[in-house]
Amino acid sequence: MICLKDVSKIYNQGKANETQALQHVTLTIKKGDMVAITGPSGSGKSTLLHIIAGIDAQTSGVYEYDGNDVRKMSDRGKCELRNKKIGIILQDFGLLGNDTVLRNICLPEIIAGTYKKSFDKKVRVLLQQVGLEGLEHKKVNQLSGGQRQRVAFARALAPNPQVLLLDEPFAAIDAKIRQELRSWLKEMIGKLGITSIFVTHDQDEAIEVADEIIITNAGRIEQKGTPIGVYRNPETAFTASFFGQPSVLKNADDFHTFAQAEGADKIIVRPEFVKISKLDEVEKFKTSVSRGVVERVSFRGDNLELQVRVNNSVVTARRSLEKTDIREGETVNVFLYRIFALRGDSVQLIENEAVRDDFVII
């Protein structure tokens, strides 16, 4: 089990360029958890991962691994933690292009002076598990991006670590292969039952792969929970503004039946909160719609993404391809099922009064 208690990290402490990377972080990650750390650039994601990996140390606070204070471990204990108990996959994979797949996976053992020929047999089993059977003598620079990712994965697993850390594991891979690898990674880690923590800036990736999500902001943890729990129930103004695809309303009065939002600092709407209909389509809540003008229509593969202006506010919505096309410049009906009203750092989900008990699952 990984446990951080009031952990802070300051770089260049006491100097003009002092930077607070982490602020009073407290969290527990249990054995077998699959956790994604996501947040904006500079929010402390990678610093947190590096402290867990043992390749960086906190300025203050306590980091415990299986109940042992890492800072109080002997040099030998810290070395074992980094090299045996924890496997890490870096963003650039850290592979040697001119070396073979087999040698790349064996490299940590070779460097440590613990390599034995019998280790090759274990590597071949690993290659079979990650779908690279028969490629052990191929040079890494002859492999595709997806295959290189699997080599990095196999190398991290070779010492039988208890924890696997991944830093932006799919950032260097094209979109189509990235989607395939997400599914593969989730299935593979599920089979192995290994505790896994990965850093990503991609919210879709975090939602799809992880069992739990940690959202970081300015070195703090904003929220931790299941993907659907965090998405549906943001606990802070930052999480509501960061997660999903939010639109900020200039004026809630542009839309009907949200009296409870009066006095809010900010109103946020997600695409799934919005229904766009053509003027000649039957509208159940016709007395509560606003009129808007479509400013942009973008084809997203399985739906149309619409940006619609209602007076001073612009909302983003989605429309099924099975419905009649809507064109840019067209006047449409706009209905909001619900909104997030932000007051200070608190978040209130407000249902449209016209809906009443007609709750729409998001």
Buried (B, 14 or more C-beta within 10 A) or exposed (E): BBBBBEBBBBEEEEEEEEEBBBBBBEBEBEEEBBBBBBBBEBBBBBBBBBBBBBEBEBBEBBBBBEEEEBEEBEEEBBEBBBBBBBBBBBBEBEBEEEBBBBBBBBBBBEEEEEBEEEBBEBBBEBBEBBBBEEBBEBBBEEBEBBBBBBBBBBBBBBBEBBBBBBBBBBBEBEEEBBBEBBEBBBEBBEEBEBBBBBBBBBBEBBBBBBBBBBBBBBBBBBBBBBBEBBBBBBBBBBBBBBBBEBBEBEEBEBBBBBEBBEEBEBBBBBBBBBBBBBEEEEBEBEEBBBEBBBEEBEEEEEBBBBBBBBBEBBBBBBBEEEEEEBEEEBEBBBBBBBBBBBEEEEBEBBBBEBBEEEEEEE
